[in-house]
Structure formats: C-alpha cells, structure tokens
Amino acid sequence: MTETKTHKGKRTIVLPPLVIDTLKAHQERQLEARRKAGPCWQQKDLVFCTHNGNFLTDSFVRRQYYQILDEAGLPRIHFHDLRHSTATILLALGVPIKVVQELLGHSHVNTTLGIYGHVLPGMQEEALRKLERVLKGENAQDSRADYCQNNCLEP
C-alpha cells in the first residue's frame, strides 16, 4: 500500500447506515472465508482481500468492476469517475461545497469545484428559470429533490 496524496487523505469518514450494514455483512462473509482458509489465511487486516486474505490486484478489481457495469447495462467508466459522479450529485442536491470538499478529502475547495463540479443537463436552464422568477418577484426556490429526480438520475 502507498501513502495518501495529501494529509487530508488520512481521516475518519462518516458512512451512511446502508454502507455500514453492507460492510458488517461483508465482514461476516470474510470471517467465514478466514475459517475455510485455515492456516493458509494471510492476516493483513484488509477490508477487501482474496479468498486467503491477501491483497487484491488492480487488474482483478478492474475486471470485477467492469463485469458489474456490464451486467447492469452501464457504460465502462473508470473507477475514479465515481468520485466525479458523487461530487456532481451532491452539489446538485444542494449539499454545501465545503461539505463535499471535506467528504472527498480535498485540501482546497477549488479542486472540488474545478475538477469534480460538473454541470448536469438541465442545470443551466433551471438556474435561468430561478433568475426569471426572482426578476418577476416570484419565489425562486424549487424543490431540489424534484429537480434531481427529473434531471440527475437519468442513465
């Protein structure tokens, strides 16, 4: 394993209950794999590992990831592109930029906005509709949930 790129890379992260439950179930399966491997188990304290506790190779992870994408009928995007998607969706949901920056472990907010803050289809139009409502003296607030449901979750 290698060191993180920045000091922000070593941090405690908050996980949603769904992820925690999934990791706990994974841990149970891993304990069973450890029992089956017996003395062949390589105790390296890894969250994700081979059937005998060893490191996963990059090529193995990539093959598994692409297989999942293929089975789901999704395009083969790079694994790192998931960070872009996460940042863009969180920003579209109205999560404050500072929170997104911290979740991604960026030292500077400019990194989050410049590299990961993509404009989704419909965002510019929605911004102009809000501006028009303000200019007309109407309430400019839209339901962000409605906006994202209609614009952010398209395949």
Order of alpha helices (4+ residues) and beta strands (2+ residues): alpha-alpha-alpha-alpha-alpha-alpha
